[in-house]
Amino acid sequence: MTPVLSDALRAFGLAALQAVFLLAMAPLLKTLIKMMKARLQNRQGPPLLQGYYDLAKLLRKETVRSETASWVFVAGPRVYFAAAVSATTLVPVLISAAPLEAAGGVLLLVGTLALGRFALATAALDTGSPFGGMGSSRDMTIAALAEPALMLGLFTSGLAAGTLNLGALARSALQHGVTFHPSDVLAFAGLFIIVLAETGRVPVDNPATHLELTMIHEAMLLEYSGPDLALVEWASAVKELLYLTLLVDLFMPVGMATSAEPVALLMALVAWAGKVFVLAIAVTITESMNAKLRLFRVPELVSISLGLAFLALTIRFL
């Protein structure tokens, strides 16, 4: 076996392990946020493993599809899930290197996630449901502002490191440690708003409601059931964990391993879990202290993140 082929097989093996790890942890994060939010509201909340129970229940159910649905509707959840899983291989998690970082950097990550969004929005339009069309229109409107803000925020870190490769960005951040440079603070604030928008969190969206006037992401899922719905819910949880991991990599890199030694990986796992938990607390507090914005106010909030990211990039460039 040639060295090139051996390295390629090793990279794909690490990518598969990292994808399985994030797939396993994503439902836990989603349930943890629900639990903390319930406690802040003096409610008991769901059990810690409720996310796994919900996925198992949906996977056992029968799939019901509209008679007017075509292959676009069937392919939507699968492309959405595949895009989320593919994106996990481009972001460093425990080690300051992504398994498939040689395949591409920031632009490939954003493009992969955008492909999943496009597939889900197109599938929601396929059946002709008014709710699906409404949700798709609203989601793409927000994405038109969120994706440029996401790229500008990532470009800020890329300009400081001199590269757009996510593995190199993580290694550069680990080398310089946590900084409070104005551009980093502004970029973090802008990207945090993008996390709320991309994951459908309050004040942008409310994943716990199905009211016509407030639905955005949930409106695109009303026609799905069974395994199809499970794929969409699971992919959404993976995207949320992926965005929080991205914030950890760029702005809180302390604790990341530089080698694959068992002790270093164990310490990196503890550090990663602690930092993601801190960000989950921040998301929970933000949801609990804010009300759902009216729809025409949501682009204003996302525009603020775009302005913060542009200002951060300008400061870093100057």
C-alpha positions, 0 to 999 in steps of 0.5 A: 500500500502506497503512503498516499493511499494509507494516509487517505484511508486513515483520514477517511477512518478518522472522519467516520469516527468523528462523524459517529461521535458527533451524531451520538452527542448531538441529541444529548446537547439538544435535550440538555438545553431543553432541561436547563430551559425548563429548570429556569422556568420552574418546570421539570423538563425532559429526561436527559436521554429523551432525544434518543428516545424520540429518534428511536420512536420516529425511526420505528414509525411508518413513513407517510407521504403526500400523493403529490410528493415526488423524488424531491420530497423523498431526497430532501431529508437524506441530502440534508442529513448527508450534508450535516454529516459531511460538514462534521468531517471539516471541523476540528473537534478534539484534535487541532486538525480536521479529518478531511481538512485537505478537502477544503476550508471555510467556503466548503463548510458553508457551501455544504451546509447551504446545500442541505438547507437548499435541499430541505427548502426545495423538498418543503415546496414539492408537495404544494403545502402552504405551510411548507412554502411559507417556511421555505420562504422565511428560512431562505430570507434569513439565510440570505443574511446569515450566510454572508455574516457567517463567512465574514466572521470566519474570514476574520479568523482566517485573516489573522491566521493567514488561511481559510483552512479550518484545521490551520485556523484551530492550530493558530488559535491554539498557538495564540490562546484566548485573546480579547482583541476587538475583532475577535470579540465582535466576530464572536458576538456576530457568530453567536447570533448566527448560531441562534438564527441557523439553529432556529433558536429564540429570538429568531425562531421557536422550535417548540411551537407550531403556530402559523405566525411564528413558524420558520424551520418547523413549517418545513417539517409538517409534511414529514413523519417517521424516519424522514422526520428523524433524519431532519431532526437528527441533522438539525441537532448535529448542525447545532453541535457543529456550530458550537464546536466551531465557536469553541475552535476559533475563540476558546481553543484551550484544551485541544489535543495536538496528538492522538495519544489517549491521555491527550484525547481524554483531556481534550474530550473533557475540555470540549464538553465543558466549553460546549456546555458553557455555550449551551448555558449561554444559548439557554439564558438567551432563550429564557431572557428574550421573546420571539421576535416578530418576523419582520424584525428577524432580518434586523437582528441578523443584519446586526450580526452581519454588521458586527462581522463586517466591523470585525473584519475591517478592524482585523484588516486595519 
